[in-house]
Amino acid sequence: MTEHTDVVEEQRQRIRYDDWRNEVKYLQANNGKIELAFNDGRVRVEDTKTGKIKMIYPEGYMSKDWMSSVLERFKKAIVNYKNKTGE
């Protein structure tokens, strides 16, 4: 049973990472526009007057360098969380 422990843990980390990168980093409303930024750098802008939604992606979104950068931020966030909670 323990032969797959590493595979299971790796999958858990992937799920945590996906959840984290889709979490909202901040929400800002100004002049009829709502800006929702996510941990992975994407920004969703909604114009409340027209109802139009625009997604803004960071330069190099989903490239190897971009993914490494976001993964490093995720790892730092996990360490900070563990330090705060004592896990």
Steps between C-alpha positions, in 0.01 A plus 500: 500500500777747577662455158277774356539751784721732292257496208205575727686786671602647165136495388393669825753777436371545143144535629611751767693693236201514263274614784750767609562643153125541446446679832431871492801712590302825509174659392478863397194696389535842343300709252260220410772240448570202722852363487562153638865390514602139555813360663637385163496853356180487296266796536128493420352843427123542487337818376181519704345749259530281192534159663812427294770286656864513396775264614853636520782248507856574613774498239615146429191349664538121524858502368759293682659807663162637605398166652827479695448852633144432614600166651768678707240750627274207589778330696569822691128537574490145640803568722345827625171323569674223694699755699182692591299193595780296655442202270 
